[in-house]
Amino acid sequence: MSTASVAEIFESMDYGPAPESDGPARQWLARHDAKFGLFIDGKWQEPDTGRHFESNNPADGSVLAQLAQAGEASVDAAVKAARSAQPGWAGLGGHGRARYLYALARLVQRHSRLLATVESIDNGKPIRETRDIDIPLVARHFYHHAGWAQLMDTELAGMAPVGVVGQVIPWNFPLLMLAWKVAPALAAGNTIVIKPAEFTSLSALLFAELVSQAGLPPGVLNIITGDGSTGALIVGHDDVDKVAFTGSTEVGRIIRKATAGQAKHLTLELGGKSPFIVFNDADLDSAVEGVVDAIWFNQGQVCCAGSRLLLQEDIADEVIAKLRVRMEGLRVGNPLDKCIDIGAIVAPVQLERIETLVKQGVEEGATLFQPSWACPIEGCFYPPTLLTGVQPAATLAQEEVFGPVLVAMTFRTPDEAVEIANNTRYGLAASVWSESINLALDVAPRLAAGVVWINSTNVFDAACGFGGYRESGFGREGGIEGLHAYLEPAFVEGLPRYDEPAPTKDKVDPLPGEALPGIDRTAKLYVGGKQARPDGGYSRTVVGPTGTVVGEVGEGNRKDIRNAVEAARKAAGWGLVAAHTKAQILYYVAENLEARADEFARRLVAMTGQSRAQADREV
């Protein structure tokens, strides 16, 4: 019996669309009349310029919202608000700041589905990536840095916040890059003025609403929108103590020149041209899947994308053949479709850059391969692309494309692989694939890269520092290394002696007129004997008879109901449990209800409006 090829199997599969509803995201935009101001000093303000610009959906070109263009006066107002709030925020103490960061993490989790959907329609990346990677990592960064805030007095004794931080973030991971920068800066006691990319500002503006819900003191976090000129105003402002930028190497050079000679802290996370090195003893099928994740994740719009595939000569043809088959199975389309692998390019200008560089690569002698299927005509889409026969000095091997474009080269020996890998002005990341740990550990330290993955790629965590060398920037984000970037040594007399315990703070002093945020107790679903987050990722507000918000509960969907029914069916053995055992369990439940009688009575009063006496009788 003949066996069908992988290509034939892919061709025989019928992938029906599985779209995520953008209804809640559209409702959120409608509540703002699809027009946003600037979030300064804890409230929305109109821009000083009086101008707005469009934010478009890259999948179809439609206008999503009008965003404010901040000018010099608006930037100055945001910096002044941050400066005014900074002493109180730093004086709140690590525990107090941790409470706020924890509240933000819970709010991100509570609104995860809405955040993921807004991110997808604004950026063009697949909903699977925003839902399963970006938003969980956002929450993880706030949780992680809440822990560091709690430990500031003991683990980072003698360090103080730098003050007011100006942050400019890119469009490829809009909310995740915000979390990378905001979480450590707040944990360290700094206040912030942050500008998201003009192409993708919506998730940052939605996050501003979560900031208000968390009760963050006014001025601690200011979010302003605008084009590059707004970012330049933040970088050049005299009262900004530190600048943190993620973006292109070209803009990074401009910022470094602008801040030269000034007493400003600076961290830059810039471009990359990362090598993906496959040795002949590697698991080739796993390596191919690694390539897919390295270069076609987020449409290749990743600073550390493995855009240079380095193959040992004797396996090059086999890997290229496997990769071409795999490319035929990739799906490009509507970012809200859960069945697609590659979404839309962020904007027409970026699509044009990709097309221009690929054309130049072919003119320089590279061989182009793209899947046989066609991309959607409407919107900014580009197919996964492989170019072989590329020389190390070629344009496509040296310039960052920032798109779903992979170039392949060959090498003979490990030394040659290292030489080719380091033959670029960048030094952000690298990936080494080999079954020999000795070979991998010989090659990895010789690679000029801030991060080296072995038999994996694109592995991130809030506890691990990330950053590059050379023209990929300097400084680290994540982990204690990233936290150090937002701290500076305090006065020498404030440092503890070596034979004295680190200072501790017994009491948290709230800001004047402010109360610390309470612990978020959004009720989860109770399925199968344990708490479970709703599958849809949405929550529902519970309102009392007077219109007062009582709290929020998870909003279940059909999958949650199915899970509950299956759990109940699996528990059919309850009917066989002895009567005495059942009675003991019910008695235990009653004891717990009695212990929390006051809480239940108060909740009944809040939800129903009945008197406390009636509630007490019911309990």
N, C-alpha and C positions, 0 to 999 in steps of 0.2 A: 504494500500500500504506500503510495507516494505521500510525502509530507509537504504540506504547503509552506512556502517561504514566509519569513516575517513580513515582507512587503505585501504579499498576497493576503495575509491575515489582516493587516492594517486596512487594506483596500476593502475587505469584506465587512468590516465593522461599520455600523451605522450609528454615529454619535448624534443623538437628538439634543436639541438645546435644553439647558437646565438653568434658566435665568434667575438671578437674584432680583427681588423686587426693589426698585428704587423709589417706591412710594413714600416711605418715611423720610428719605433724603429730600425728595421734592417738597414734601410738607414742611420740612425744616427751612428750606429756601423760601417757600411761600410765606412763612411766618415773618420773615425779614423783608418781604416784598422783593426778594432777589437783589437786595442792595445793602451793602455793609459799610459801616464807618470804621473808625480806629478804636482799639481797646486801650484806653489810656487812663491811668489812675482809677482803675476799677469800674469804669463806665464807658459807654460808647460815645464817641465824639465825631463830628464832621471834620474832614480834612481841611487844613488851612488853604490848600490850593483850590478847593471847590470842585476838583476834578475826580472822575471815576474812570475805570477802564474795565474791559470785559474779561471774564474768566470763562473759557470755553471747554466743552466736552470734546476731547481729541478723537473719540470714537465716531462722532458724527458732525462735529463742527458747530453744534448748537451752543447758544449762549446760556450759561448757567446762572451767572450773577454779575452785578456791577460792584467792583472793589474800589476802595478809596485810594487815591494817590496822595501819600503824605509828603509834605514839603518841609522846609527848614523849621517853621514855627511849630508844626506838629511833632517833629523829632525832638525839638528842644523841650516841648511840654512833657513828652514821654520820659526824657532823661531827667528832667527836674522832678517828676513824680517818683522815679526810681531812686534818685538821690535822697529825697525826703523820707522815703519809706525804709531805706537801707539800715540806719541805726536801730530802729525798732525791730526789724526782721532779724538782724544779727543778734540783738539782745534778747530775742525770744528764747534762745537756747536750743540745743540740738534736739531735745525731746519734743519741744513745741513745733519745730520745723518738721520733724518726722511725722507728727500727727497730720499736718497738712499734705505732705507728700503721700502718706498712706491714703488719705481721703481722695487725692487725685487718682491714685492707682485704682481704687475701687470704682470711681466714677468712669474711668476708661473701660473697665471690665463691664460695668453695667450698660454702657452705651456702645459696646464693642461693634455690634452689627451696623449701627448707624454710622459710626466712624469709618468702618471698612467700606461701606457703600459710598459715602461721600468721597473717600479717597480714590476709589475706583473710577467714578464718573469724572472726577476732576483731573486725575493723573493719567488714566488709561490703563493702569496695570490690572491684571486679572483679580477678580474678587477672591479667588482661592488664596492668593498671596497676601492680600491686605487682611483677610479674615483669619488666616492660619499662621501668618508669620509676622507681619508688621504690627498689628494691634496688640497681640499677646506680648511682643517684645517691648512695646511702649509701656504697658502696665508693668512688665518686669523691671524696666529701668527705674520707674518711680518707687516700686517696692524695694529694690536693691539700695537705692540712694536714701530711702527713708531709714534703712538700717545704718548707713554711714552717718547720717545726721544724728542718730541716737548715740553713736559711738564717738562723736567728734571730740568730746572732752577727754576721753581716755586714750583713743588711738591716734589722734592728731593734735595732741596737746601742744600749745605754743604756736599754733597756726591760726591765721585770721583770714576772713574773706577779703578779696581784692577790692570789693565795693560795687560799682555799677558796671554791668557787663552788657556790651553790645553784641548781638548775635545775628548772623545772616546765614540762612539755610537754603539748600537746593531744592529742586523739584522732583528728584528721582525717588526719595523716600520722605515725603513732606512731614508727616506726623512723627515718624521714627526719628528723623534728624532733630526735630523739635525736642523730643524726649531725651535724646543723647546730650543735648546742650542744656536744656532747662533743668532737668532733674539734679545733676551734680552742682550746678550753679546755685540753685535754691538750697540744697542740702548744706552747702558750705556757708550760707548766710549772705549771699549776694542778691541784689535785685537786678532785674533784666529789662532790656528793650530788645525785642526780637523782630526780625523781618523775614517772613516766609517768601519763597520765590513767587514772582508775579504770576507764573503759569498755574501754581497750585497752592493757593492761600486758603481754600475753604476749610480744610480740616483744622488748620490753626485757628480760624475764627470760631469754629465749633468748639475747639478746646477752650477758647476764651470763655465760653458759656459754662463749661465745666469748672473753670477757675472761680467763676462767680458762685456756682453752687457749692464749691468746697469752702467758700468763705475766706479765700486768700485775701489778706489785707490789701487795700487799694495801693497801687503803685509798685507792688512787689514784682508783678509780671505785667509788662505792657507789650501788646502785640499790634504792630503797625504794618500796613501793606504799602506797596509801591514798586516801582521799577528799580533799576540799578542806581539811579540818582539818589533814591531814598537810602539805599544801603551805604552809599558813599557819605551821606550826611551822618549816619550813625558812626561809621568808622572814623570820620574826621572830627567828631564832636569832642571838645576840650574836656568835658566832664565825664567821659567814658573811661573807666580804668582798665578795661580789658576788651579785646575784640576776639571773637571766635567765629571762624568762617569755614564753611564747607562748600566747595564748588570747583570751578575750573582753575587750572594752574595759571592761566593768563590773568584772571581776576586776582588770584592769590598774589601774584607778583605786584600788581598795582597796590594792593592793600599793604604789603610789606614795605613798599616805598613810602606810602602815605603815613605809616606809623613810625618810620625810621626817625630816630632822634627824640621820640616822645616817650614819656614814662608810662607806656601802656604795655600790659601783658598781651601776648598774641599767640594763638594757636591756629594752624591752618591744616585742613584735611582736604587734599586736592586730588588731581587726577591719577590715573594709573594705566599701565599696559601690562597686566599681570600674566606671567607664564604659567602654563598648565603642562607639566612635564610628565610624560608617560614612558616608563622603561619597559624593556621587553619581557620582564618577569611579572608585570602587573596583571591583575584580573581585568582583562580588556572590556568585558561587558560592564563591569562596575565603572571603569574609567569612562566609557561612553556616556553612561548616565551622569557621571560627574561633570562631563563636558556640557551636557544639556543644562544642568543646574548652574554651571559656572558662567555660561555666556548667554543663554536664552532666558534665564530668570530676569524678570522685570524688563523684558525686551532688550536686554543687554545694557540697559541704562544704569549701570552699577560701576562705581569708581574702581572696585577691586575685581571686576569681571575678568574671568580667565580667557582673555581675547586672543592670546597667542598659544596655539597648540603645538608643543614640541614633542615629536615622536621619534623614538629610536628607529633607525633605518629599517631593521628587519621586521618590524611590525607595522610600519607606516601604512602600507597598502591595506592590510587587514582592518586596521582601526578606521581608516577613511571609508572603507566599504560599509562597515557596521554603522558608522556615523551617518552616512547618506541614507541608509535604510531607516534609521531612527528619525532623521529629519522629515522623511515622508509621512511619519506618523504624528508629527506635531500639528497642533491646531491653532490657527490665528483667527481672532474674531472679537465679538462684543465682550468687553472686559467683565460685564456682569454675568456672562455665561460661565457656569461652574465647570463646563466641559472643555474650555479652551486652555491652551498652554501659554500663549503669547498674546498680549493685548495690543493697545494702540501706542504709537510713539507720541510723546507728550505734546508736540506742537509742530506745525508745518515747517518752521525754521529748522528744527532738529531733524526732521525727515529729509529736508533738502541737503543738510550737511552729510547725512549718512549716504544718500544717493551719490553725492559729489565725490566722496572719498572712495566709495566702491568703484565708481567709474574710473577714477585715477588709478586704483590698484590694478584693474584689468588692463588699462593702457600701459602700465609698467610691466606687464607680462604674466600676471597671476591668472590662474584658471578658476572661473566662477562656477559654483554649483548652488542651485536653489531648488526646493521641492517642485514637483510637477504641478501641484495645485496652485490656484490663484488666491491672492489676498482680497479681502473686501475692498470694493472700489470706493465706497463712501468712508471718509475719515482718514486718519493718519496711520496707515498700516505698512509694515515692511516685513518680508518673509525672513525666516532664518537663513543665513547666508554663510557659505564656506568657500574660502579661497585657498587653493593649494599652489605650490610652486612659488611661494613668496620668499624673497630674499630677506635676510635680517636687516638690511639697510633700507628696504622699501618703505614707502610712505605708510602703508597699512600696518607694517610691523613696528613702526615708531610712533605714529600719531594715535591718540585716543579717539576712537570712532564714537563711542557711547551709543551703541545700537547693537542689534542682533547679528553682528558680523564677526566671524571667526576666521583667523588666518592660521594656516598649518605650515610648519617647517620641520625639518628632520635633523637629527644629530647622530653621532656614532658612539661617543664615549661620555661618561658622566662629566668629565672636565669640559667637553665641548658644550654639553647641555647648560652647565653653569655659565659659560662664557656667553652663549646666545641669550640666556635668560636675563643676564645683567647688562646686555647691550641695548639699553634704553635710558632715557633721562629720568624715568620714574622709578619708584621703589616702594610700592604700597603692599602688594600681596603676591603670593605664589602658591602653587599646589603641586605636590610631588606624589606620583603613583608608582608604587613598587611593593612587591611581597617581601622584599629584604629590608628589614628595619635598619641593618647596618648601612646599606646603600642610601636609604632615605636620610638617616642621621648624618651621613657624610656630606650629602648634597645640601640639605636644608640650611645649615649654618653659613654656607658660602653664598647663599642667595641674598642679594641686596633688596630685602623686603621687610617691611614692618611686621607682617604676619605670614607664616608659612603653614599651610595645611598638609597633612600627610594622609593620602587615600581618602580625602574628603575635600569639600570646598564650601565657602560661604557659611561657615559655622560661627555664629556670633552669640555672645551672652553679655549681659550688663556687668558681670563680674570680671570680664577680661578686657584689658586695654586694647585699643585698635588705633592704628595710625601708620604713617609711612616715613620714608627717608627721601633725600634728594628733592626732586621737583614734585613729589607726592605730598610735601608739607612736613610739618613737625608738630610735636605734641601728641598726646594720646587722649582718646575718649573711651569711657567705660572703665570699671574697676577703680582701684585706689589711684592708679596712674592718672586717670581722667579727673579725679577729684582734686589731685594736687594742682592741676592747671587753674583751679578757681580759688586757690589759697596762696598766701604768702606768709613768711615768718612774722610773728608778732614781735613787739619790742623785747629785747633780751631780758630785761628785768621781769617780764611776764612769764618767762619760761620756767618750768619746774626744775628743781635741782635733781641731780641724778639719784640721790638717796631719799627723795621724797615721793610719795605717791602722786600720780597725776591728779589735778584738781577735778572735783566733781561738783555737780549742781544738784542740790537737794530739792530745789523748787523751780517750777517753770513759771516765769513771769509773763503773762499774756501782754500783748500790746495794749496801750491805753484805749479803752472803749471797745476792745475786741475780745472775743472768747475763742478758745481753741475749738477746732472742729470735732464733733462727736464721731465715734466709730460708725462707719457706714454699716448698717444692719439690714440692707435690702434682703428680703426673704427669698431664699431659693426654693426650688421645687423639692418635694420629698418623694423620691422614687426608689424602690428596691431597698429600703432600709437605710438610705443615706441621702444627704443633700445633693442636689444636682443643679447646675446652671441650665437655664432654658436653652434648648437647641437653637432657637432663633436669635438669641443674643439680645433680645429686647426686654424692657421692663415696663410695668404698668403702674401709673400713679394712683394711690388710694386717697380719695378725698372724703373728708368728713361732711356731715350735713350742713355745716356753716361755710363750706368751701375751703377749709384749712387742709393743707396737705398733711396726711397722717404718715405716709411713708410710700415705699415702692415695693412691688413684688414682681417676680419673674413672670413673663408672659409666655405661657406654654403654646405649642403648636401641635400639629398632628403627630409629629414624631415623638413628642413628649407624651402624648396620650397613648401612643402605641407602646412606648417603653413602660408606662405605668401599667397598662393592661397585661403586658408580658410578665412584669414583675409580680402582679397579682396572681397570674396563672401559675407561676413557679412556686408561689407560696401556698398552693392548694393543700399542702401537708398540715397547715394550721388546723384544719378540721379534725385531724387525727391526734392533736395534742390533748393530753389529759385535762379534764376540767379543772383540777386543782392548780395545774401549771398556768392555765389561762387566767384563773382567778388571781394568782400571785402577780402576773404581769399587769393585769388591770389595776390591782392594788398599788403597784409601783407607779403606774401612770398617774393614779389619783394623788399619791404622795407628792409627785412632782408638780402637779397642778396646784396643790395646796401651797407648796413652797413658793410658787410664783403667782399666787392669787392676786396680789396687788397689781402686778404688771398686766395680767389678763383683764382685770377690771378697768384699768386706765385705758387699755386699748379698746375695749367695748364702748366706753364713754366717748372716746375720740371718733370712732367709726360710726356710731349710731346716734349720738346725741342724747342718749338716755341718762338718767341721773346716776350718780355713783352708788346710791343705795340699791337701785335696780340691778346695776352691774354686779354688785357684790352678791346679791341673791342668786344671780345666774351662775356665777363662778362657784 
